[in-house]
Amino acid sequence: MDDVAGAIADPVRREILVMLRRDRLSAGQIAAHFQISRPAVSRHLRVLRQSGLVRGEAVGRKRLYELDAGRFTELSTWLAQFAEPSGWEHRFDALETEVYRTRRENRSGRAPAQPKEDTA
C-alpha cells in the first residue's frame, strides 16, 4: 500500500494513470502530453511500474503501458474508513429495517402497523 500511495503522490503520475485508464499508450504518446522531458516521463513510468500500478509490454520497437487497477484495492479499502456516509447508507438501513419488520409481521399474521401521521 505504501508503494501505491507514494506513486500517486505526484500529480504527473496521477495524470499518467488517468491517461492509461482509457487506453494502452507508448512512452512517446505519454510524454507528448506533458511539458517535461522524455527522461522525466520515463522516470515517472518506472515508479509506476515498480509500484505495480502500470505494466509495460514490448511491442516491436515500442513499449506500451497499461494500467493495473487491482493495486488500488488495498489503498481504497483503507481510505474508505475516512469517508463520511453520503446519507444513502442511512436510508438503505432504514429500508432494510422496514423490510424485515414487514416480513416478520406477515409471518406472524399481524396486520402491518400504520405509519403515524405528523400532527405538527
N, C-alpha and C positions, 0 to 999 in steps of 0.2 A: 504494500500500500504506500510506503514511503517513496518508492521509486516513481510510482504513478503521480503522487502529489507533487514531487519535485519536478517531474517532467511537464506537468500542466501549469506550473508556476509562472512560466514565461509566456507573454502574450503572443510572440511569434509562433511558438509551438502550439498554443491553443488554436491559432488561426490555421496552421497546417492540419491539425486534427479535423477542424471544420471542413476544410477543403477535401480531405480524404474520406470524409463521411459520405460524400456523393459519388466519388469515382476513384479509380486507381490512377495515380499520376506519376510521371517521371520526376526526378530531381530538378531537371531543367524547367519543367512546367511549374513546379512549386516555386522555384527561385524567381521565375518571371513575375510572380505575383508580389514580390517584395522588393523594396529598395535597399536591400542589404546584399553583400557579396555572396556568390555561389558557395565559397568555402564556409561562410557563416551558416547558410541554409543546410549544408552538409553536416555541420556540427549539430544543428538542431535535430536533423533527421537521425543522427547517431544516438542522441539522447533518447529520442522517442523509440528507436529500435531497442536500445538497451533496457528500457523500462517495460518493453513488451507491448506498447500501445500501437506500434506500427511494425509491419513486416515488409521486407524488401525482397523482390524476386528479380533475378537477372533474366531479361528477355532480349536476346540479341545483344546489342551494344548498350542498351538502356537498362536501368534498374527501375522497376515500377514499385511504388509504395502503396500499401493499403492499410486501412485502419483495422485493428483488432480490439473491438469494443468490449470484449469479455473481460479485459483487465480493469475496467471501471467498476465492476460489480462490488468488490470489497470496499472500495472507497465510497461509492454511492450508498451502500448499506450503512457505513459508519456515519456519513453525513446526514442520513435520514433522521437520526436521533435528535438533530438540532432543528429540524423543520417544524414550524408551527402548523397545527392542524388547520386545514382550509375551511372548516365548517361542515363540509360534506361528511366527514367521518362521524360527526355527532348526529347528523341526520340519518345516516345509514345505521348507526347504532340504535337510534330511536325506532327506525323501521323494523329492524331485526327484533327488537323487544316486542313491538306490536304484533308482528307475525307469530312469534312464539306464544304470546298471550291469546291470540285468536285461535291458534291450533289447540291450545290447552282447553279453552272454553268449548270448542267444537267437539273435542274428545269426551269431555265431561257431560255434554248435553245441555250446558247452560246457555242462556241467551247472551249474545255479546253485550258487553257493557256499552251504554250510550255515552258519547263524549259529553262532558259538562259544557254548558253554554257559559260564555263570559257575561257576567251581569254588570260589568262596569259601564 
